[in-house]
Amino acid sequence: MPRLERLPEAHIDYAYGIFLLRDKHRLIKALKSRYQPTVHGTRTWGSAFLIMDYLAANPPALGSKVMELGCGWGAASVFCAHRFQAEVTAVDLDPAVFPYVDVFAEINDVKVITRCSDFARLRGPDMGKREVIIGGDICFWDNLVSPLALLINRAIKNGTQRVILADPGRPPFYELCDKLTDKHDVSLQEWYSVEPDRYAGEVVEIRPRA
């Protein structure tokens, strides 16, 4: 039987050990009055929960260096910092999401580094310092497939050991998985999360080929 968690106020979810604010929470309303994300960073997307559940079942080493691509509000970043004491860098193209990341980190008493960048500007040696790279709902257009494939190739070539992406199952996501199979070990699985609600999708883990 799941443990009953008494949340301190309304419009807060508790999932995988962290607190997450919903759209109607007073702090989110205050943030939206000042910061208007424009590149889909408008809520915590379901794929973030897939990543949390997958990492809970397949954890990185404690204290790992982690980078989240297309972090949005940063739920998966905060989870990694909290659950695994990871050193996390949350990357997004839209600087308007970072105040949300900061609030999520604050209410969970963790630190998350933020960086504004697109995929093409992330350098291989810098990514290679991260043992784990994660990303949820980041391959939703056809024109994102090639930049993401190049990014993952650069990261693994420079030392990244695990790249974990989650998606509802869009065609560009599957195309990306196919594109990477020639160079790396690619494990694609159906997955579902159960907190705060049930959400189903796909998780792929890309590793260096042995």
Backbone as JSON Lines, residues from 0, in Angstrom:
{"i":0,"aa":"M","n":[0.85,-1.2,0.0],"ca":[0.0,0.0,0.0],"c":[0.88,1.24,0.0]}
{"i":1,"aa":"P","n":[0.65,2.2,-0.93],"ca":[1.48,3.4,-0.97],"c":[1.39,4.18,0.33]}
{"i":2,"aa":"R","n":[2.5,4.82,0.69],"ca":[2.52,5.63,1.89],"c":[1.72,6.92,1.66]}
{"i":3,"aa":"L","n":[0.92,7.3,2.62],"ca":[0.13,8.53,2.52],"c":[1.03,9.72,2.79]}
{"i":4,"aa":"E","n":[1.1,10.65,1.85],"ca":[1.88,11.87,2.02],"c":[0.92,13.04,2.19]}
{"i":5,"aa":"R","n":[1.05,13.75,3.29],"ca":[0.2,14.91,3.52],"c":[0.91,16.15,2.97]}
{"i":6,"aa":"L","n":[0.37,16.66,1.88],"ca":[1.01,17.79,1.22],"c":[0.7,19.07,1.99]}
{"i":7,"aa":"P","n":[1.65,20.0,2.01],"ca":[1.49,21.19,2.85],"c":[0.43,22.17,2.38]}
{"i":8,"aa":"E","n":[0.06,22.16,1.11],"ca":[-0.97,23.07,0.61],"c":[-1.51,22.53,-0.71]}
{"i":9,"aa":"A","n":[-2.52,23.22,-1.24],"ca":[-3.17,22.75,-2.46],"c":[-2.28,22.94,-3.68]}
{"i":10,"aa":"H","n":[-2.61,22.19,-4.74],"ca":[-1.98,22.31,-6.06],"c":[-0.5,21.93,-6.04]}
{"i":11,"aa":"I","n":[-0.16,20.94,-5.21],"ca":[1.18,20.39,-5.18],"c":[1.08,18.88,-5.39]}
{"i":12,"aa":"D","n":[1.94,18.35,-6.27],"ca":[2.05,16.91,-6.43],"c":[3.3,16.42,-5.7]}
{"i":13,"aa":"Y","n":[3.23,15.19,-5.21],"ca":[4.39,14.53,-4.63],"c":[4.65,13.28,-5.46]}
{"i":14,"aa":"A","n":[5.78,13.25,-6.16],"ca":[6.07,12.15,-7.07],"c":[7.54,11.79,-6.97]}
{"i":15,"aa":"Y","n":[7.81,10.5,-6.8],"ca":[9.17,9.98,-6.77],"c":[10.07,10.74,-5.78]}
{"i":16,"aa":"G","n":[9.47,11.13,-4.65],"ca":[10.25,11.72,-3.57],"c":[10.42,13.22,-3.63]}
{"i":17,"aa":"I","n":[9.83,13.88,-4.63],"ca":[9.97,15.34,-4.73],"c":[8.6,16.01,-4.84]}
{"i":18,"aa":"F","n":[8.57,17.28,-4.47],"ca":[7.36,18.09,-4.59],"c":[7.38,18.84,-5.92]}
{"i":19,"aa":"L","n":[6.24,18.87,-6.6],"ca":[6.1,19.55,-7.88],"c":[4.85,20.42,-7.84]}
{"i":20,"aa":"L","n":[4.97,21.62,-8.36],"ca":[3.85,22.56,-8.32],"c":[3.02,22.45,-9.59]}
{"i":21,"aa":"R","n":[1.71,22.5,-9.43],"ca":[0.8,22.5,-10.57],"c":[0.56,23.92,-11.06]}
{"i":22,"aa":"D","n":[-0.11,24.01,-12.22],"ca":[-0.38,25.31,-12.84],"c":[-1.1,26.28,-11.92]}
{"i":23,"aa":"K","n":[-2.01,25.76,-11.08],"ca":[-2.83,26.64,-10.27],"c":[-2.18,27.03,-8.94]}
{"i":24,"aa":"H","n":[-0.99,26.54,-8.68],"ca":[-0.32,26.92,-7.44],"c":[0.03,28.41,-7.48]}
{"i":25,"aa":"R","n":[-0.03,29.03,-6.34],"ca":[0.18,30.48,-6.26],"c":[1.56,30.9,-6.77]}
{"i":26,"aa":"L","n":[2.59,30.08,-6.52],"ca":[3.92,30.44,-7.0],"c":[4.02,30.34,-8.52]}
{"i":27,"aa":"I","n":[3.38,29.33,-9.1],"ca":[3.38,29.22,-10.56],"c":[2.62,30.38,-11.18]}
{"i":28,"aa":"K","n":[1.5,30.74,-10.59],"ca":[0.75,31.9,-11.09],"c":[1.61,33.17,-11.04]}
{"i":29,"aa":"A","n":[2.35,33.32,-9.96],"ca":[3.21,34.5,-9.85],"c":[4.32,34.48,-10.9]}
{"i":30,"aa":"L","n":[4.9,33.3,-11.12],"ca":[5.94,33.19,-12.14],"c":[5.39,33.49,-13.52]}
{"i":31,"aa":"K","n":[4.2,32.97,-13.82],"ca":[3.63,33.18,-15.15],"c":[3.29,34.64,-15.41]}
{"i":32,"aa":"S","n":[3.09,35.4,-14.37],"ca":[2.81,36.83,-14.56],"c":[4.07,37.59,-14.98]}
{"i":33,"aa":"R","n":[5.24,36.97,-14.78],"ca":[6.51,37.64,-15.09],"c":[7.31,36.93,-16.18]}
{"i":34,"aa":"Y","n":[7.19,35.6,-16.25],"ca":[7.99,34.81,-17.2],"c":[7.07,33.94,-18.03]}
{"i":35,"aa":"Q","n":[7.16,34.09,-19.35],"ca":[6.28,33.38,-20.28],"c":[7.11,32.47,-21.18]}
{"i":36,"aa":"P","n":[7.33,31.22,-20.79],"ca":[8.06,30.3,-21.66],"c":[7.36,30.16,-23.01]}
{"i":37,"aa":"T","n":[8.17,30.08,-24.07],"ca":[7.61,30.04,-25.42],"c":[7.95,28.76,-26.18]}
{"i":38,"aa":"V","n":[8.92,27.97,-25.68],"ca":[9.35,26.77,-26.42],"c":[8.89,25.52,-25.66]}
{"i":39,"aa":"H","n":[7.59,25.44,-25.43],"ca":[6.94,24.26,-24.83],"c":[7.26,24.06,-23.34]}
{"i":40,"aa":"G","n":[7.96,25.0,-22.71],"ca":[8.24,24.85,-21.29],"c":[7.12,25.41,-20.44]}
{"i":41,"aa":"T","n":[5.93,24.89,-20.64],"ca":[4.74,25.46,-20.02],"c":[4.16,24.62,-18.9]}
{"i":42,"aa":"R","n":[4.75,23.44,-18.64],"ca":[4.28,22.58,-17.55],"c":[5.26,21.42,-17.4]}
{"i":43,"aa":"T","n":[5.03,20.58,-16.4],"ca":[5.81,19.35,-16.27],"c":[5.19,18.3,-17.18]}
{"i":44,"aa":"W","n":[5.9,17.9,-18.22],"ca":[5.37,16.95,-19.19],"c":[5.5,15.52,-18.67]}
{"i":45,"aa":"G","n":[4.65,14.66,-19.18],"ca":[4.58,13.29,-18.7],"c":[5.88,12.51,-18.83]}
{"i":46,"aa":"S","n":[6.68,12.81,-19.85],"ca":[7.92,12.06,-20.05],"c":[8.92,12.27,-18.92]}
{"i":47,"aa":"A","n":[8.79,13.39,-18.2],"ca":[9.66,13.6,-17.04],"c":[9.43,12.5,-16.0]}
{"i":48,"aa":"F","n":[8.18,12.08,-15.84],"ca":[7.87,11.04,-14.87],"c":[8.35,9.67,-15.35]}
{"i":49,"aa":"L","n":[8.33,9.46,-16.68],"ca":[8.9,8.22,-17.22],"c":[10.39,8.14,-16.88]}
{"i":50,"aa":"I","n":[11.1,9.25,-17.04],"ca":[12.53,9.27,-16.72],"c":[12.76,9.0,-15.24]}
{"i":51,"aa":"M","n":[11.96,9.63,-14.39],"ca":[12.11,9.39,-12.94],"c":[11.91,7.93,-12.61]}
{"i":52,"aa":"D","n":[10.85,7.33,-13.14],"ca":[10.57,5.93,-12.84],"c":[11.67,5.03,-13.38]}
{"i":53,"aa":"Y","n":[12.13,5.31,-14.59],"ca":[13.18,4.49,-15.2],"c":[14.48,4.58,-14.39]}
{"i":54,"aa":"L","n":[14.84,5.78,-13.97],"ca":[16.07,5.94,-13.2],"c":[15.93,5.35,-11.8]}
{"i":55,"aa":"A","n":[14.73,5.38,-11.24],"ca":[14.52,4.72,-9.95],"c":[14.79,3.22,-10.06]}
{"i":56,"aa":"A","n":[14.45,2.64,-11.21],"ca":[14.67,1.22,-11.44],"c":[16.07,0.92,-11.96]}
{"i":57,"aa":"N","n":[16.71,1.91,-12.59],"ca":[18.04,1.74,-13.18],"c":[18.91,2.93,-12.77]}
{"i":58,"aa":"P","n":[19.27,3.0,-11.49],"ca":[19.87,4.23,-10.96],"c":[21.3,4.46,-11.41]}
{"i":59,"aa":"P","n":[21.68,5.73,-11.55],"ca":[23.09,6.06,-11.72],"c":[23.8,5.99,-10.38]}
{"i":60,"aa":"A","n":[25.11,6.03,-10.4],"ca":[25.87,6.07,-9.15],"c":[25.58,7.36,-8.4]}
{"i":61,"aa":"L","n":[25.58,7.27,-7.09],"ca":[25.38,8.47,-6.28],"c":[26.48,9.48,-6.6]}
{"i":62,"aa":"G","n":[26.07,10.73,-6.71],"ca":[27.03,11.8,-6.99],"c":[27.4,11.94,-8.45]}
{"i":63,"aa":"S","n":[26.71,11.23,-9.34],"ca":[26.99,11.33,-10.77],"c":[26.77,12.76,-11.28]}
{"i":64,"aa":"K","n":[27.45,13.07,-12.37],"ca":[27.19,14.33,-13.06],"c":[26.16,14.06,-14.15]}
{"i":65,"aa":"V","n":[25.08,14.84,-14.11],"ca":[23.94,14.62,-15.0],"c":[23.62,15.91,-15.74]}
{"i":66,"aa":"M","n":[23.25,15.78,-17.01],"ca":[22.76,16.92,-17.79],"c":[21.37,16.58,-18.32]}
{"i":67,"aa":"E","n":[20.43,17.5,-18.12],"ca":[19.1,17.33,-18.7],"c":[18.96,18.26,-19.89]}
{"i":68,"aa":"L","n":[18.61,17.7,-21.04],"ca":[18.38,18.47,-22.26],"c":[16.92,18.87,-22.35]}
{"i":69,"aa":"G","n":[16.65,20.11,-22.76],"ca":[15.27,20.57,-22.88],"c":[14.54,20.43,-21.56]}
{"i":70,"aa":"C","n":[15.11,21.0,-20.51],"ca":[14.67,20.71,-19.14],"c":[13.28,21.23,-18.8]}
{"i":71,"aa":"G","n":[12.8,22.27,-19.51],"ca":[11.51,22.84,-19.14],"c":[11.53,23.31,-17.7]}
{"i":72,"aa":"W","n":[10.56,22.86,-16.9],"ca":[10.5,23.27,-15.5],"c":[11.48,22.51,-14.61]}
{"i":73,"aa":"G","n":[12.18,21.52,-15.18],"ca":[13.28,20.89,-14.47],"c":[12.92,19.81,-13.47]}
{"i":74,"aa":"A","n":[11.76,19.18,-13.62],"ca":[11.36,18.15,-12.66],"c":[12.34,16.99,-12.61]}
{"i":75,"aa":"A","n":[12.78,16.51,-13.78],"ca":[13.71,15.38,-13.8],"c":[15.08,15.79,-13.24]}
{"i":76,"aa":"S","n":[15.48,17.01,-13.48],"ca":[16.74,17.5,-12.92],"c":[16.69,17.52,-11.4]}
{"i":77,"aa":"V","n":[15.6,18.05,-10.86],"ca":[15.43,18.12,-9.41],"c":[15.39,16.72,-8.81]}
{"i":78,"aa":"F","n":[14.71,15.81,-9.5],"ca":[14.66,14.41,-9.04],"c":[16.06,13.83,-8.93]}
{"i":79,"aa":"C","n":[16.89,14.02,-9.96],"ca":[18.24,13.46,-9.94],"c":[19.08,14.07,-8.83]}
{"i":80,"aa":"A","n":[18.95,15.38,-8.64],"ca":[19.71,16.03,-7.57],"c":[19.28,15.53,-6.2]}
{"i":81,"aa":"H","n":[17.98,15.29,-6.04],"ca":[17.45,14.86,-4.75],"c":[17.7,13.37,-4.5]}
{"i":82,"aa":"R","n":[17.37,12.54,-5.46],"ca":[17.41,11.08,-5.26],"c":[18.83,10.53,-5.28]}
{"i":83,"aa":"F","n":[19.68,11.07,-6.14],"ca":[21.01,10.5,-6.35],"c":[22.13,11.44,-5.94]}
{"i":84,"aa":"Q","n":[21.78,12.57,-5.31],"ca":[22.78,13.6,-4.95],"c":[23.65,13.95,-6.16]}
{"i":85,"aa":"A","n":[23.02,13.99,-7.32],"ca":[23.74,14.25,-8.56],"c":[24.08,15.72,-8.71]}
{"i":86,"aa":"E","n":[25.15,15.97,-9.41],"ca":[25.5,17.34,-9.82],"c":[24.82,17.56,-11.18]}
{"i":87,"aa":"V","n":[23.76,18.35,-11.2],"ca":[22.88,18.42,-12.36],"c":[22.98,19.77,-13.05]}
{"i":88,"aa":"T","n":[23.1,19.71,-14.38],"ca":[23.01,20.9,-15.21],"c":[21.75,20.77,-16.07]}
{"i":89,"aa":"A","n":[20.85,21.73,-15.93],"ca":[19.59,21.73,-16.69],"c":[19.72,22.7,-17.85]}
{"i":90,"aa":"V","n":[19.55,22.18,-19.06],"ca":[19.78,22.95,-20.29],"c":[18.46,23.18,-21.01]}
{"i":91,"aa":"D","n":[18.23,24.4,-21.45],"ca":[17.04,24.7,-22.25],"c":[17.34,25.87,-23.16]}
{"i":92,"aa":"L","n":[16.66,25.89,-24.31],"ca":[16.81,26.99,-25.25],"c":[16.13,28.26,-24.75]}
{"i":93,"aa":"D","n":[15.13,28.11,-23.9],"ca":[14.29,29.22,-23.46],"c":[14.67,29.65,-22.05]}
{"i":94,"aa":"P","n":[15.27,30.85,-21.88],"ca":[15.67,31.28,-20.54],"c":[14.5,31.51,-19.6]}
{"i":95,"aa":"A","n":[13.29,31.64,-20.14],"ca":[12.13,31.91,-19.29],"c":[11.75,30.71,-18.44]}
{"i":96,"aa":"V","n":[12.3,29.53,-18.73],"ca":[11.96,28.37,-17.89],"c":[12.78,28.32,-16.61]}
{"i":97,"aa":"F","n":[13.9,29.01,-16.57],"ca":[14.81,28.83,-15.44],"c":[14.28,29.33,-14.1]}
{"i":98,"aa":"P","n":[13.46,30.37,-14.06],"ca":[12.85,30.7,-12.76],"c":[11.99,29.57,-12.2]}
{"i":99,"aa":"Y","n":[11.35,28.8,-13.08],"ca":[10.56,27.65,-12.63],"c":[11.48,26.56,-12.09]}
{"i":100,"aa":"V","n":[12.59,26.31,-12.79],"ca":[13.57,25.34,-12.31],"c":[14.07,25.74,-10.92]}
{"i":101,"aa":"D","n":[14.37,27.02,-10.77],"ca":[14.9,27.5,-9.48],"c":[13.9,27.3,-8.35]}
{"i":102,"aa":"V","n":[12.62,27.54,-8.63],"ca":[11.59,27.36,-7.6],"c":[11.44,25.87,-7.25]}
{"i":103,"aa":"F","n":[11.42,25.0,-8.26],"ca":[11.32,23.57,-7.99],"c":[12.52,23.08,-7.17]}
{"i":104,"aa":"A","n":[13.71,23.58,-7.52],"ca":[14.9,23.2,-6.76],"c":[14.82,23.71,-5.33]}
{"i":105,"aa":"E","n":[14.34,24.94,-5.16],"ca":[14.25,25.54,-3.83],"c":[13.3,24.77,-2.92]}
{"i":106,"aa":"I","n":[12.13,24.41,-3.43],"ca":[11.15,23.75,-2.55],"c":[11.57,22.32,-2.22]}
{"i":107,"aa":"N","n":[12.52,21.78,-3.0],"ca":[13.02,20.43,-2.71],"c":[14.42,20.46,-2.08]}
{"i":108,"aa":"D","n":[14.9,21.64,-1.78],"ca":[16.16,21.82,-1.06],"c":[17.34,21.18,-1.79]}
{"i":109,"aa":"V","n":[17.4,21.42,-3.11],"ca":[18.54,20.95,-3.9],"c":[19.06,22.1,-4.76]}
{"i":110,"aa":"K","n":[20.21,21.89,-5.35],"ca":[20.8,22.87,-6.25],"c":[20.85,22.29,-7.66]}
{"i":111,"aa":"V","n":[20.41,23.07,-8.64],"ca":[20.49,22.68,-10.04],"c":[21.12,23.84,-10.82]}
{"i":112,"aa":"I","n":[22.16,23.54,-11.56],"ca":[22.8,24.55,-12.42],"c":[21.98,24.68,-13.69]}
{"i":113,"aa":"T","n":[21.77,25.89,-14.18],"ca":[21.0,26.1,-15.41],"c":[21.89,26.69,-16.5]}
{"i":114,"aa":"R","n":[21.57,26.3,-17.73],"ca":[22.34,26.8,-18.87],"c":[21.41,27.0,-20.06]}
{"i":115,"aa":"C","n":[21.49,28.15,-20.68],"ca":[20.68,28.45,-21.86],"c":[21.49,28.1,-23.11]}
{"i":116,"aa":"S","n":[21.0,27.12,-23.88],"ca":[21.72,26.69,-25.07],"c":[20.82,25.86,-25.95]}
{"i":117,"aa":"D","n":[21.1,25.87,-27.25],"ca":[20.45,24.9,-28.13],"c":[21.37,23.7,-28.3]}
{"i":118,"aa":"F","n":[20.87,22.65,-28.94],"ca":[21.61,21.41,-29.04],"c":[22.94,21.57,-29.78]}
{"i":119,"aa":"A","n":[22.95,22.4,-30.82],"ca":[24.13,22.52,-31.67],"c":[25.3,23.18,-30.94]}
{"i":120,"aa":"R","n":[25.02,23.94,-29.89],"ca":[26.08,24.68,-29.21],"c":[26.67,23.93,-28.02]}
{"i":121,"aa":"L","n":[26.17,22.76,-27.72],"ca":[26.72,21.97,-26.63],"c":[27.94,21.21,-27.13]}
{"i":122,"aa":"R","n":[29.07,21.5,-26.56],"ca":[30.34,20.94,-27.05],"c":[30.57,19.53,-26.5]}
{"i":123,"aa":"G","n":[31.18,18.7,-27.33],"ca":[31.43,17.33,-26.94],"c":[32.22,17.16,-25.66]}
{"i":124,"aa":"P","n":[33.37,17.83,-25.51],"ca":[34.15,17.67,-24.28],"c":[33.38,18.07,-23.02]}
{"i":125,"aa":"D","n":[32.52,19.08,-23.12],"ca":[31.73,19.51,-21.98],"c":[30.67,18.45,-21.63]}
{"i":126,"aa":"M","n":[29.96,17.95,-22.65],"ca":[28.97,16.91,-22.4],"c":[29.61,15.63,-21.88]}
{"i":127,"aa":"G","n":[30.8,15.33,-22.38],"ca":[31.47,14.11,-21.99],"c":[31.83,14.05,-20.51]}
{"i":128,"aa":"K","n":[31.85,15.19,-19.84],"ca":[32.11,15.22,-18.4],"c":[30.9,14.71,-17.62]}
{"i":129,"aa":"R","n":[29.75,14.6,-18.27],"ca":[28.53,14.11,-17.62],"c":[28.39,12.62,-17.89]}
{"i":130,"aa":"E","n":[28.33,11.83,-16.82],"ca":[28.16,10.4,-16.99],"c":[26.8,10.05,-17.59]}
{"i":131,"aa":"V","n":[25.8,10.88,-17.25],"ca":[24.42,10.61,-17.68],"c":[23.82,11.86,-18.3]}
{"i":132,"aa":"I","n":[23.18,11.7,-19.45],"ca":[22.41,12.77,-20.09],"c":[20.98,12.28,-20.23]}
{"i":133,"aa":"I","n":[20.03,13.12,-19.85],"ca":[18.61,12.74,-19.91],"c":[17.84,13.79,-20.7]}
{"i":134,"aa":"G","n":[16.67,13.38,-21.18],"ca":[15.8,14.34,-21.87],"c":[14.43,13.74,-22.12]}
{"i":135,"aa":"G","n":[13.39,14.49,-21.83],"ca":[12.03,14.03,-22.04],"c":[11.27,14.93,-22.99]}
{"i":136,"aa":"D","n":[10.57,14.34,-23.95],"ca":[9.79,15.13,-24.92],"c":[10.65,16.14,-25.66]}
{"i":137,"aa":"I","n":[11.8,15.71,-26.16],"ca":[12.68,16.65,-26.86],"c":[12.85,16.33,-28.34]}
{"i":138,"aa":"C","n":[12.23,15.24,-28.81],"ca":[12.35,14.91,-30.23],"c":[10.95,14.81,-30.83]}
{"i":139,"aa":"F","n":[10.31,15.96,-30.96],"ca":[8.91,15.99,-31.39],"c":[8.73,16.5,-32.81]}
{"i":140,"aa":"W","n":[9.79,17.03,-33.43],"ca":[9.74,17.47,-34.82],"c":[10.8,16.74,-35.63]}
{"i":141,"aa":"D","n":[10.54,16.57,-36.92],"ca":[11.5,15.89,-37.79],"c":[12.85,16.59,-37.82]}
{"i":142,"aa":"N","n":[12.84,17.93,-37.76],"ca":[14.1,18.66,-37.87],"c":[14.94,18.61,-36.6]}
{"i":143,"aa":"L","n":[14.45,17.91,-35.57],"ca":[15.24,17.73,-34.36],"c":[16.03,16.42,-34.37]}
{"i":144,"aa":"V","n":[15.71,15.53,-35.28],"ca":[16.34,14.2,-35.29],"c":[17.85,14.31,-35.53]}
{"i":145,"aa":"S","n":[18.26,14.97,-36.59],"ca":[19.7,15.04,-36.91],"c":[20.49,15.79,-35.85]}
{"i":146,"aa":"P","n":[20.04,16.97,-35.37],"ca":[20.8,17.65,-34.31],"c":[20.95,16.81,-33.05]}
{"i":147,"aa":"L","n":[19.9,16.09,-32.69],"ca":[19.98,15.25,-31.49],"c":[20.91,14.06,-31.71]}
{"i":148,"aa":"A","n":[20.87,13.47,-32.89],"ca":[21.77,12.35,-33.17],"c":[23.22,12.81,-33.12]}
{"i":149,"aa":"L","n":[23.51,13.97,-33.69],"ca":[24.87,14.5,-33.65],"c":[25.3,14.8,-32.22]}
{"i":150,"aa":"L","n":[24.39,15.37,-31.43],"ca":[24.68,15.68,-30.03],"c":[25.01,14.41,-29.26]}
{"i":151,"aa":"I","n":[24.2,13.37,-29.42],"ca":[24.43,12.12,-28.7],"c":[25.74,11.48,-29.13]}
{"i":152,"aa":"N","n":[26.04,11.53,-30.43],"ca":[27.31,10.99,-30.91],"c":[28.49,11.73,-30.27]}
{"i":153,"aa":"R","n":[28.39,13.07,-30.21],"ca":[29.46,13.87,-29.61],"c":[29.63,13.51,-28.13]}
{"i":154,"aa":"A","n":[28.51,13.41,-27.43],"ca":[28.57,13.15,-25.99],"c":[29.23,11.8,-25.7]}
{"i":155,"aa":"I","n":[28.78,10.75,-26.4],"ca":[29.32,9.42,-26.14],"c":[30.77,9.32,-26.58]}
{"i":156,"aa":"K","n":[31.11,9.94,-27.68],"ca":[32.5,9.95,-28.15],"c":[33.42,10.56,-27.1]}
{"i":157,"aa":"N","n":[32.91,11.51,-26.35],"ca":[33.73,12.24,-25.37],"c":[33.61,11.71,-23.95]}
{"i":158,"aa":"G","n":[32.86,10.61,-23.75],"ca":[32.9,9.98,-22.44],"c":[31.58,9.75,-21.74]}
{"i":159,"aa":"T","n":[30.48,10.3,-22.23],"ca":[29.19,10.04,-21.59],"c":[28.87,8.55,-21.68]}
{"i":160,"aa":"Q","n":[28.4,7.98,-20.58],"ca":[28.15,6.54,-20.52],"c":[26.69,6.16,-20.75]}
{"i":161,"aa":"R","n":[25.76,7.08,-20.44],"ca":[24.34,6.75,-20.59],"c":[23.59,7.98,-21.09]}
{"i":162,"aa":"V","n":[22.82,7.8,-22.13],"ca":[21.88,8.82,-22.61],"c":[20.49,8.21,-22.54]}
{"i":163,"aa":"I","n":[19.6,8.85,-21.78],"ca":[18.26,8.3,-21.54],"c":[17.23,9.32,-21.96]}
{"i":164,"aa":"L","n":[16.4,8.95,-22.94],"ca":[15.37,9.83,-23.47],"c":[14.01,9.17,-23.32]}
{"i":165,"aa":"A","n":[12.99,9.98,-23.08],"ca":[11.62,9.47,-22.97],"c":[10.71,10.26,-23.88]}
{"i":166,"aa":"D","n":[9.65,9.59,-24.35],"ca":[8.76,10.22,-25.31],"c":[7.43,9.44,-25.32]}
{"i":167,"aa":"P","n":[6.34,10.1,-25.68],"ca":[5.07,9.36,-25.79],"c":[5.08,8.32,-26.91]}
{"i":168,"aa":"G","n":[5.99,8.5,-27.88],"ca":[6.07,7.56,-29.0],"c":[5.79,8.23,-30.33]}
{"i":169,"aa":"R","n":[6.39,9.39,-30.54],"ca":[6.21,10.12,-31.79],"c":[7.13,9.54,-32.88]}
{"i":170,"aa":"P","n":[6.75,9.66,-34.15],"ca":[7.61,9.15,-35.23],"c":[9.04,9.71,-35.21]}
{"i":171,"aa":"P","n":[9.27,11.03,-34.98],"ca":[10.66,11.49,-34.95],"c":[11.5,10.82,-33.86]}
{"i":172,"aa":"F","n":[10.89,10.5,-32.73],"ca":[11.61,9.82,-31.66],"c":[12.08,8.44,-32.12]}
{"i":173,"aa":"Y","n":[11.2,7.69,-32.77],"ca":[11.59,6.37,-33.28],"c":[12.65,6.49,-34.37]}
{"i":174,"aa":"E","n":[12.54,7.53,-35.19],"ca":[13.56,7.75,-36.23],"c":[14.92,8.01,-35.59]}
{"i":175,"aa":"L","n":[14.93,8.79,-34.51],"ca":[16.19,9.05,-33.81],"c":[16.78,7.74,-33.27]}
{"i":176,"aa":"C","n":[15.96,6.91,-32.67],"ca":[16.44,5.63,-32.15],"c":[17.06,4.78,-33.26]}
{"i":177,"aa":"D","n":[16.39,4.72,-34.4],"ca":[16.91,3.95,-35.54],"c":[18.24,4.51,-36.03]}
{"i":178,"aa":"K","n":[18.34,5.83,-36.02],"ca":[19.54,6.5,-36.53],"c":[20.77,6.21,-35.68]}
{"i":179,"aa":"L","n":[20.54,5.9,-34.4],"ca":[21.65,5.71,-33.48],"c":[22.12,4.26,-33.38]}
{"i":180,"aa":"T","n":[21.35,3.34,-33.93],"ca":[21.67,1.91,-33.74],"c":[22.96,1.49,-34.45]}
{"i":181,"aa":"D","n":[23.38,2.22,-35.48],"ca":[24.59,1.85,-36.2],"c":[25.86,2.06,-35.38]}
{"i":182,"aa":"K","n":[25.81,3.02,-34.45],"ca":[27.03,3.39,-33.72],"c":[27.02,2.99,-32.25]}
{"i":183,"aa":"H","n":[25.84,2.8,-31.66],"ca":[25.77,2.64,-30.22],"c":[24.84,1.47,-29.85]}
{"i":184,"aa":"D","n":[24.93,1.05,-28.6],"ca":[23.96,0.09,-28.07],"c":[22.69,0.86,-27.7]}
{"i":185,"aa":"V","n":[21.59,0.5,-28.31],"ca":[20.32,1.23,-28.13],"c":[19.28,0.26,-27.58]}
{"i":186,"aa":"S","n":[18.74,0.58,-26.43],"ca":[17.71,-0.24,-25.8],"c":[16.43,0.58,-25.68]}
{"i":187,"aa":"L","n":[15.42,0.22,-26.47],"ca":[14.14,0.92,-26.49],"c":[13.09,0.05,-25.8]}
{"i":188,"aa":"Q","n":[12.4,0.63,-24.84],"ca":[11.4,-0.12,-24.08],"c":[10.13,0.68,-23.88]}
{"i":189,"aa":"E","n":[8.99,-0.01,-23.89],"ca":[7.78,0.61,-23.39],"c":[7.93,0.78,-21.88]}
{"i":190,"aa":"W","n":[7.44,1.9,-21.37],"ca":[7.6,2.15,-19.94],"c":[6.38,2.91,-19.44]}
{"i":191,"aa":"Y","n":[6.12,2.81,-18.15],"ca":[5.07,3.63,-17.58],"c":[5.46,4.07,-16.18]}
{"i":192,"aa":"S","n":[4.94,5.23,-15.78],"ca":[5.14,5.75,-14.44],"c":[3.82,5.7,-13.7]}
{"i":193,"aa":"V","n":[3.9,5.72,-12.38],"ca":[2.69,5.59,-11.57],"c":[2.49,6.77,-10.62]}
{"i":194,"aa":"E","n":[3.4,7.71,-10.61],"ca":[3.3,8.88,-9.75],"c":[3.46,10.14,-10.59]}
{"i":195,"aa":"P","n":[2.68,11.19,-10.35],"ca":[1.51,11.24,-9.46],"c":[0.28,10.55,-10.06]}
{"i":196,"aa":"D","n":[0.33,10.28,-11.38],"ca":[-0.72,9.52,-12.07],"c":[-0.04,8.55,-13.02]}
{"i":197,"aa":"R","n":[-0.81,7.64,-13.58],"ca":[-0.22,6.7,-14.54],"c":[0.01,7.39,-15.87]}
{"i":198,"aa":"Y","n":[1.21,7.2,-16.41],"ca":[1.57,7.77,-17.71],"c":[2.41,6.74,-18.45]}
{"i":199,"aa":"A","n":[2.07,6.46,-19.7],"ca":[2.76,5.44,-20.48],"c":[3.46,6.08,-21.68]}
{"i":200,"aa":"G","n":[4.57,5.49,-22.06],"ca":[5.31,5.98,-23.21],"c":[6.49,5.08,-23.52]}
{"i":201,"aa":"E","n":[7.55,5.66,-24.03],"ca":[8.74,4.92,-24.44],"c":[9.97,5.52,-23.77]}
{"i":202,"aa":"V","n":[10.91,4.67,-23.41],"ca":[12.2,5.12,-22.9],"c":[13.29,4.42,-23.7]}
{"i":203,"aa":"V","n":[14.26,5.2,-24.15],"ca":[15.41,4.61,-24.84],"c":[16.67,4.95,-24.03]}
{"i":204,"aa":"E","n":[17.52,3.95,-23.89],"ca":[18.84,4.19,-23.28],"c":[19.9,3.89,-24.33]}
{"i":205,"aa":"I","n":[20.78,4.86,-24.52],"ca":[21.88,4.73,-25.49],"c":[23.18,4.66,-24.72]}
{"i":206,"aa":"R","n":[23.98,3.65,-25.01],"ca":[25.27,3.47,-24.34],"c":[26.36,3.27,-25.39]}
{"i":207,"aa":"P","n":[27.62,3.51,-25.01],"ca":[28.72,3.19,-25.94],"c":[28.72,1.72,-26.29]}
{"i":208,"aa":"R","n":[29.02,1.42,-27.5],"ca":[29.08,0.02,-27.94],"c":[30.34,-0.63,-27.37]}
{"i":209,"aa":"A","n":[30.17,-1.78,-26.75],"ca":[31.3,-2.48,-26.12],"c":[32.25,-3.01,-27.18]}
